[in-house]
Amino acid sequence: MSGPVNDGHRMVAALEAAGFAVLGRGRGYVRMGRPDAGSGWWPVPTDPTAPEFAEGLAKVRQVLLAEVAQGESAQAALTMFDGEVL
């Protein structure tokens, strides 16, 4: 990855640091999985020029906010993404 880090890449880094797994990469997104493997995945957009980038990133935040009550990994990822720790 070259150039400035965009919010999609920052989200991927925060998720990885919090224990989430990279399950695959596609053009303009990274497929991330929960720490308890096998319980689902979602795409994190990484192409800020894509029309659905902001909406996709917002959906990732919604998923994490919904999961905060279920585990510390989601809270840690949001905290790191929001810049409190990285």
Phi, psi and omega in degrees: 000126179239163181083186182292149179279128179268174183297328177296314178293324177297319180295317178301314180298319179294318179297315178299315181297332180272000176106358177286156185250143170279118182261345179172168179227142176228180179290108177088009177204162174235130179273119183250145178239156179292158180301327179271070186331140177094357183254030174115168180205168174205155179276136173254117182291141180234359180255100184294349178272349179289138182301331183265008185303304184297318180295318179296319179293322177297322179295321178298316178299320179298317179299315181295318179297322178293331182270349182305321180292340184263344181187159182284337183298318180296316179297319179297318179297316179296319180299315180292319179296320181285000171092005180287331180209141169195000000 
